[in-house]
C-alpha cells in the first residue's frame, strides 16, 4: 500500500485560490475514482473536485471556510501500489482539527492511615437535598411593594443577565433566601407561577454562524460596492396598465415552445433602447485606473435569490435579443444559478443590472450597485392605485422603479433622464417594437 496526495486542481483561468465550502468525505472513508471529494467556490461559482484515484482517506488538508491555494495539498489517500508520496511525508498545510481527547480522571489519593478522618462529605449531600426538584414550585406572586427578595450578589447578577424577576421566585434557603438552585429551577421551567399564570423569560442564547462560501462572497461584494461607490438613488412611478394588458395578451396566445413573459423582459428591451441614447450608463468604472469603459454590448445581470444566497447571472448581448429570446435566456441562466450549476462565465461580465423582489418588492428600495458597474435598476411591486385622468379617478396599475447610480461618473440629470426614458417606453409599450 502507498499514499497518494491530491492537490487542489486548476478551477478556472486566472484563479490563484479558492474557498473550501464543503467536504464530501472524512478520514477513514473509502472513495472510488471520480467520486466527489470536496466543493470549492470562486467568483460565486461552486466547483466540485472529483478523486482521480480510488483509495482510503487518511487526512484532509483544510477546514470548511479556509482559502486553499491552487496546486496546494488537498487530501491524502491510502492507495494500492506505491502512491505518489512517501508514507508519513509532508503534513497538510492546514490539517483538520480533531476534538481533543478527554483525559481520564486521576484516581483520588488513598488515606494515609485508617485513623485519618474521612473527607467531609455530608455537606454536599445536604446541599443536594435542598436543591429544588422538578415539579417543585419555586415561584409565586410578586412580593409586596418594598419587600426585597433575599439573594446573594452572584444570584442577582445571574438573574439580571437572564432577565429573571427575583420577586417572583420563592427562595428555599434560610429566611427565604433565593439560592442558585432556586434560580436555575425557575429558568428551566421547574418553577411555574401559581394560579396557572404565565411568565416570559429572556432568551440569552447566542448562536455563532461562520460566514463562508457564497455568503462571504456576497458580504465582500456589498462592502466593496458601498465603500467605494457614492450612490445616488432615483425613484419614479410607472403606469404599467397598458404593458400588463399586452403581456397578458401575449401569454394567452403564445406557443407551447415559448416561456411565460414577466415584466423583466420588457424592462430589458426598454433598457437597451434607453442605453442607445445614453451609452455612459452601460459601463464599467475602473476607479483605480481612472477609466470608464463603455460597452457596446448590453450584458444585463439579473439579481437572483438562490437557496445559498444572492447571485447575479448574466444575459449577454440583450441588444441582439428580442422579447422572447430575452425571456428564454433569463430563465435559463436563473435556473442554472438556483440549481448551483451556473458557470463562472454565466455569473460574471455584466455591464448593468436589474434587481427585482417580485411581489415582495415593496414601494421603494435602494439597490446596491453591482461593482464595478455604474447603474442598477430596481423593480418594486405592482399595485392598483387611483389615478386622476383629468376628469375622474381611474384604477391604474402602478409600479415604482428604484434605481441607483455611481455619482462619481453619472450626474443626477443623466440618471433622471435615463429613468424617464424607461418610463416612457414602459408606459407606451408599442415603442419597444418600433425601429429606432
C-alpha positions in Angstrom: 0.0 0.0 0.0 1.1 3.6 -0.7 0.0 7.1 -0.1 -1.4 9.4 -2.8 -1.5 13.2 -2.4 -4.2 15.0 -4.3 -3.6 18.7 -4.9 -6.2 21.4 -5.5 -6.7 21.4 -9.3 -7.0 24.5 -11.5 -10.7 25.5 -11.2 -10.6 28.5 -13.7 -8.3 30.7 -15.7 -6.6 33.3 -13.5 -7.7 31.7 -10.2 -5.0 31.5 -7.6 -7.0 30.3 -4.7 -10.5 29.0 -3.9 -12.6 28.7 -0.8 -13.4 25.3 0.6 -17.2 25.2 1.2 -17.9 21.5 1.7 -16.2 18.2 2.3 -18.0 15.2 0.9 -15.7 12.7 2.7 -14.0 12.3 6.0 -10.9 10.4 7.3 -11.4 6.7 7.1 -13.9 6.8 4.1 -13.3 4.7 1.1 -13.5 6.6 -2.1 -13.9 5.5 -5.7 -12.4 7.0 -8.8 -14.4 10.1 -9.9 -16.2 10.3 -6.5 -16.7 13.9 -5.4 -14.2 14.8 -2.6 -14.9 18.4 -2.0 -16.6 21.6 -3.2 -14.8 24.9 -3.6 -16.1 28.3 -4.6 -14.7 31.0 -6.8 -16.5 34.1 -8.1 -19.8 32.8 -6.7 -19.5 29.6 -8.8 -19.2 26.3 -6.9 -16.9 23.7 -8.4 -16.8 20.0 -7.4 -13.5 18.2 -7.1 -13.5 14.5 -8.0 -11.0 11.9 -7.0 -8.6 10.8 -9.7 -7.9 7.5 -7.9 -9.6 5.0 -5.6 -8.4 4.7 -2.0 -9.0 5.4 1.7 -9.0 8.9 3.1 -6.0 9.5 5.5 -6.3 13.2 6.2 -8.0 16.4 4.9 -5.8 19.4 4.1 -8.2 22.2 5.1 -11.3 23.1 7.0 -14.6 24.4 5.6 -14.2 28.2 5.1 -10.4 28.1 4.5 -8.9 29.6 1.4 -6.8 27.0 -0.4 -4.1 27.7 -3.0 -4.4 26.2 -6.4 -1.8 23.4 -6.5 -1.7 23.1 -2.7 -2.3 19.9 -0.8 -6.0 19.0 -0.6 -6.3 15.4 0.6 -4.2 12.3 1.1 -5.4 8.8 0.3 -4.1 5.3 1.0 -4.0 3.5 -2.3 -3.0 0.2 -3.8 0.6 0.4 -5.1 3.4 2.8 -4.3 1.4 6.0 -4.5 3.0 9.4 -5.3 4.4 10.4 -2.0 6.5 8.7 0.7 4.4 7.4 3.6 4.3 9.8 6.5 5.6 12.6 4.3 4.6 16.3 4.4 1.6 17.1 6.5 -1.2 19.2 5.2 -0.9 23.0 5.3 -4.0 23.3 7.5 -4.9 19.9 8.8 -8.4 19.3 10.0 -8.6 19.8 13.7 -9.8 16.8 15.7 -11.5 17.4 19.1 -9.1 16.9 22.0 -9.5 13.7 23.8 -10.7 14.0 27.3 -8.1 12.9 29.9 -9.0 10.1 32.2 -9.7 11.4 35.7 -6.9 10.7 38.1 -7.7 8.4 41.0 -8.2 10.1 44.3 -5.3 9.6 46.7 -5.8 7.0 49.3 -6.0 7.9 53.0 -2.6 7.8 54.7 -3.9 5.8 57.7 -7.2 4.3 58.9 -7.1 6.8 61.8 -7.2 9.8 59.4 -10.6 11.5 59.3 -12.5 10.9 56.1 -13.2 14.0 53.9 -16.3 15.9 54.8 -19.0 14.6 52.5 -22.1 15.3 54.5 -22.3 19.0 53.5 -22.7 18.3 49.7 -25.4 15.8 50.5 -27.2 18.4 52.5 -26.9 20.9 49.7 -28.2 18.4 47.2 -31.2 17.8 49.5 -32.0 21.4 49.5 -31.9 21.7 45.7 -35.4 22.1 44.2 -36.6 19.0 42.3 -38.6 19.0 39.1 -42.2 19.9 39.7 -41.4 21.9 42.9 -42.9 25.4 42.8 -40.2 27.9 43.3 -42.2 30.9 42.0 -45.2 32.7 43.1 -47.0 36.0 43.1 -44.8 39.1 43.3 -43.7 40.1 46.8 -45.4 43.2 48.3 -44.0 46.6 47.2 -40.9 47.5 49.2 -40.1 43.9 50.2 -36.8 43.0 48.5 -36.0 39.3 47.8 -33.1 37.9 49.7 -30.3 36.7 47.3 -26.5 36.9 47.1 -24.9 39.3 44.6 -23.9 36.4 42.4 -27.5 35.2 42.2 -28.7 38.8 41.5 -26.2 39.1 38.7 -27.2 35.9 37.1 -30.8 36.7 37.3 -30.2 40.2 35.8 -28.4 38.6 32.8 -31.2 36.1 32.3 -33.9 38.6 32.6 -35.5 36.9 35.6 -37.6 38.8 38.2 -36.4 37.7 41.6 -39.6 38.9 43.2 -41.4 36.0 41.6 -39.0 33.3 42.7 -39.6 31.6 46.0 -36.4 31.0 48.0 -35.7 27.7 49.7 -32.7 29.0 51.7 -32.5 30.3 55.2 -35.1 33.1 55.8 -36.4 32.6 52.3 -33.1 33.4 50.6 -33.0 32.6 46.9 -30.2 30.2 46.0 -28.6 29.4 42.7 -30.6 26.2 42.6 -33.9 28.1 43.0 -32.9 30.4 40.1 -31.9 27.5 37.9 -35.1 25.7 38.6 -37.1 28.8 37.7 -35.2 29.3 34.5 -35.5 25.7 33.5 -39.3 25.8 33.9 -39.5 23.7 37.1 -40.9 26.6 38.9 -44.2 27.9 37.4 -46.3 30.8 38.6 -49.2 29.9 40.9 -52.7 30.2 39.6 -51.9 28.9 36.1 -50.4 32.2 35.1 -47.6 32.5 32.6 -44.2 34.2 32.6 -41.9 35.5 30.0 -38.2 34.6 30.1 -35.5 36.3 28.2 -33.7 34.1 25.7 -30.0 34.8 26.2 -28.7 32.2 23.7 -26.1 33.3 21.2 -25.5 31.2 18.1 -22.3 31.7 16.2 -22.6 31.1 12.4 -19.4 31.2 10.4 -19.7 33.4 7.3 -18.3 31.2 4.5 -18.9 30.3 0.9 -21.4 32.4 -1.1 -22.4 34.4 2.0 -18.9 35.6 2.4 -18.6 36.4 -1.3 -21.8 38.5 -1.0 -20.6 40.3 2.1 -17.3 41.2 0.4 -19.0 42.4 -2.7 -21.5 44.5 -0.8 -18.8 46.0 1.4 -16.8 46.8 -1.7 -19.7 48.5 -3.5 -20.8 50.6 -0.6 -17.3 51.6 0.5 -16.1 52.7 -3.0 -19.3 53.8 -4.8 -21.1 57.0 -3.8 -24.7 56.0 -4.6 -27.5 58.3 -5.8 -30.9 56.6 -5.9 -33.8 57.9 -8.1 -37.3 56.7 -7.7 -40.1 57.1 -10.3 -43.5 55.5 -10.6 -44.6 54.0 -13.9 -48.1 53.4 -15.1 -47.8 49.8 -16.5 -51.5 49.3 -17.2 -51.0 49.1 -21.0 -47.9 47.0 -20.5 -49.8 44.5 -18.4 -52.6 44.2 -20.9 -50.0 43.5 -23.7 -48.2 41.0 -21.5 -51.3 39.1 -20.6 -52.4 39.0 -24.2 -49.0 37.7 -25.4 -49.1 35.0 -22.7 -52.6 33.9 -23.7 -51.6 33.5 -27.4 -48.0 32.2 -27.0 -46.9 28.9 -28.5 -46.0 26.0 -26.3 -42.3 26.4 -27.0 -42.3 29.9 -25.6 -41.9 30.9 -21.9 -44.4 32.9 -19.9 -43.5 36.5 -20.0 -42.9 38.6 -16.9 -42.3 42.3 -16.7 -38.5 41.8 -16.7 -38.0 41.0 -20.5 -40.0 44.2 -21.3 -37.7 46.2 -19.0 -34.6 44.6 -20.6 -35.8 45.8 -24.1 -36.5 49.2 -22.7 -33.0 49.4 -21.1 -31.5 48.5 -24.5 -33.4 51.3 -26.2 -32.5 53.9 -23.5 -28.8 52.9 -23.4 -28.6 53.6 -27.1 -29.2 57.3 -26.2 -27.0 57.2 -23.0 -24.2 54.7 -23.5 -22.4 56.0 -20.4 -25.0 54.1 -18.3 -23.8 50.8 -19.8 -20.2 50.9 -18.4 -17.6 49.6 -16.0 -15.7 52.1 -13.9 -12.1 51.2 -13.2 -11.6 53.7 -10.4 -8.0 52.7 -9.7 -7.0 53.4 -13.3 -9.4 56.3 -13.6 -11.1 54.8 -16.8 -14.8 54.3 -17.7 -15.2 51.5 -20.2 -18.4 52.0 -22.2 -19.5 48.7 -23.7 -21.3 48.3 -27.0 -22.9 45.0 -25.9 -25.6 45.3 -23.3 -24.9 42.5 -20.8 -27.7 42.6 -18.2 -27.2 41.0 -14.8 -30.4 39.6 -13.2 -30.1 39.6 -9.4 -31.5 36.2 -8.4 -32.1 34.8 -4.9 -31.0 31.2 -4.5 -31.1 28.8 -1.6 -27.4 29.6 -1.0 -27.8 33.4 -1.3 -27.9 36.2 -3.9 -26.2 35.7 -7.2 -26.2 37.7 -10.5 -26.4 35.5 -13.6 -25.9 37.4 -16.9 -28.0 37.7 -20.1 -25.3 38.6 -22.6 -26.0 40.8 -25.7 -29.5 41.8 -24.8 -29.3 44.3 -27.7 -29.3 41.3 -30.1 -32.3 39.5 -28.5 -36.0 40.1 -29.0 -38.6 40.0 -26.2 -39.0 36.2 -26.3 -35.3 35.5 -26.6 -34.6 37.7 -23.5 -37.2 35.7 -21.6 -35.7 32.3 -22.6 -32.1 33.3 -21.8 -33.1 34.9 -18.5 -35.0 31.8 -17.4 -32.0 29.6 -18.4 -29.3 31.4 -16.5 -31.6 32.0 -13.5 -32.4 28.3 -13.2 -28.7 27.4 -13.5 -27.9 29.8 -10.7 -30.6 28.4 -8.5 -29.5 24.9 -9.2 -25.9 25.8 -8.4 -24.7 24.7 -11.9 -24.1 28.2 -13.4 -20.6 28.6 -14.8 -18.2 31.4 -13.9 -18.9 33.0 -17.3 -22.6 32.9 -16.6 -22.1 34.7 -13.3 -19.7 37.5 -14.5 -19.3 40.1 -17.1 -22.5 42.2 -16.6 -22.5 45.8 -17.6 -25.7 46.9 -15.9 -28.0 45.0 -13.5 -31.7 44.6 -12.7 -32.8 43.9 -9.1 -36.3 42.7 -8.5 -38.0 41.3 -5.5 -41.2 40.5 -7.3 -44.3 40.6 -5.2 -42.1 41.4 -2.1 -40.7 44.4 -3.9 -42.2 47.0 -1.6 -42.9 50.6 -2.6 -39.3 51.9 -2.6 -35.9 50.2 -2.4 -32.3 51.4 -2.5 -30.5 48.8 -4.6 -26.7 48.5 -4.2 -24.7 48.8 -7.5 -23.0 45.7 -8.7 -19.4 46.8 -8.6 -17.7 47.9 -10.9 -20.9 48.8 -12.8 -22.3 52.3 -12.7 -26.0 51.7 -12.6 -28.7 49.3 -11.3 -32.4 49.3 -12.0 -34.7 48.2 -9.1 -38.2 46.9 -9.7 -40.8 47.3 -7.0 -44.1 45.6 -6.7 -47.1 46.5 -8.8 -50.3 47.8 -7.2 -53.6 49.2 -8.4 -54.0 52.8 -7.4 -56.5 55.6 -8.2 -55.0 58.0 -10.8 -56.6 61.3 -11.8 -57.1 61.4 -15.6 -58.3 64.9 -15.8 -62.0 64.3 -15.1 -62.1 61.5 -12.7 -60.1 59.0 -10.7 -59.5 55.7 -12.6 -57.8 52.5 -11.4 -54.4 52.1 -12.9 -51.6 49.6 -12.4 -48.6 51.4 -10.9 -45.1 50.1 -10.4 -42.1 52.0 -9.0 -38.6 51.9 -10.4 -35.9 52.5 -7.7 -32.6 52.9 -9.5 -29.1 53.7 -8.1 -26.2 55.3 -10.0 -22.5 55.9 -9.4 -22.5 59.6 -8.7 -18.8 59.9 -9.5 -19.4 59.4 -13.2 -23.3 59.7 -13.5 -24.8 63.1 -12.8 -28.3 63.4 -11.3 -29.6 64.9 -14.5 -28.4 61.9 -16.6 -29.8 59.5 -14.1 -33.2 61.2 -14.2 -33.2 61.3 -18.0 -32.4 57.6 -18.2 -35.2 56.6 -15.8 -37.7 58.9 -17.6 -36.8 57.3 -20.9 -37.5 53.9 -19.3 -40.8 55.2 -18.0 -41.9 56.5 -21.4 -41.1 53.2 -23.1 -42.9 51.0 -20.5 -46.0 53.2 -20.4 -46.2 53.1 -24.2 -45.0 49.5 -24.9 -45.6 49.8 -28.6 -42.4 51.9 -28.8 -40.5 48.8 -27.7 -41.3 47.1 -31.1 -40.6 50.1 -33.3 -37.3 50.5 -35.1 -35.0 53.1 -33.5 
